[in-house]
Amino acid sequence: MRHPRFEFVRLKYLRACGYCGVTETSAGSELTIDHYQPHASGGTEADDNLVYACTKCNQYKHNFWPTAQQLAQGLRILHPLNDDISIHISANDEAGYLVALTPTGMFHINLLHLNRPQLVELSIV
């Protein structure tokens, strides 16, 4: 069953994954709704907790939510709309790879596998 806010979230993210940038056209289908903070960790259905995500990013993120210790170390997933991604990640690598500028950026890249071959080939992140 489709999420009741599916179309709203889909348009808010311009039909592209909030985490990696893959579009519906590149994916070959509509994407999914991810709960930035999972229900299991107290996440809600609030609009700012809903992220349009490709299947791969949604699978890699799964139910991750940082512990207090991880947060203290900056080990968290960046929110696509609420965080300034450019502080943490640079897309200027000539080979198409993302480069972490902070520990948070490195954690984000690694957890979501944002340097996976398919994304590097597309060079969209």
N, C-alpha and C positions, 0 to 999 in steps of 0.2 A: 504494500500500500504506500502510496506517495505521501510524503510529509505535507501537512496542511500549508506550510509556508514555503513549499518548494519553489514556486514561480517567483515569489518575492526574493528569495535568497539567490536563485539562479540569475535574475536580472541584476541584483545588487553586485554580484561578482562578475558581471558581463559574460556569463556562460563559460567561465574559465575557473580552473582550480585555484582557490585562494592560497594554497601552499606552494605549488610548483608552476602554475600558469598554463597548464595544458588546457586547451580549449575543447569544447564538445566536438568540433570538427576533427581535431587531431586524435581525440579518443575514439571517435566513431560512434558516440552515443552521448546521451545526457550523463551528467556526473551524479554524485550522491550528496546528501546532506551529512556533514560531520558536526558533532557537538564539540566545540573547542574544549570546554570543560565537560567531560563525560558525565552522564547521569550518575554513574557509580561513585563519582567524586563530588556529587552535589550540584552538577550542572543542570541548567534549566532550559526551557524552550524559548528564552528571551532571544530577540533578533540578533543581538551582538554575540550570542553564544553559538549561532548557526553559521557554518562555513561551507560554501560550495566546494566540494573536494572530489578529485579523481579517485577511482577505486584504489589505485596503488598507494597514494598518500593516506587515504582513509585506513587502509590495511596496515601500513607501517605505523601510523599514529595509534591505531586501535584505541584502547582505553587509557592511554598514558595521561597522567596528571602528576606534576612534580610534588615530591615530598617537601617538607620545610627545609630539610638539609639540601636538597637539590636546588630549591629556589635561592637559598643563601649563596650557592655556588654559581648561580645564573644558568642552571641547567633546566631550560624550559623551552616550550615551543612558542615561537613568535606568533602573535595574532596578526593575521593578514591585513586587517584594517586599523587596528588600534596601536600597533607598534611601528616605529620607523625602521623598516627592514634595512635601509642603507647604512644605519649605524653599525649593524651586526654582520652584514654580508655584502660582498662586492661581486658584481657579475663581469668584471673587467678582464678575466683570464682569457688569453688569446685562444686557448684550446676549447673554450666553451664551459669550463668548470666554474662553479661558484667558489669563492674564496671567503673564508671566515675572517672577520675582523675582531671578533670577541669570542669568549668561551660560549656565550649564548648562541652566537651564530654558528659555531662549530657543532654544538649539540643539535641545533635545529637542522642543519644540513645532514648530519649523520643519522639522526632518528628517522627523518623522512626520506633518506636516500636521494637527496636532491642532485647528486652528481651521478645518478644512474645513467647508463649509456643512452637510453631512449631520450632523456632530457638533454643531455649534452649534444646529441645529434640534432635535436630540434633547436638547441640554443635559445630557449625561451625563458629560462629562469634567470 
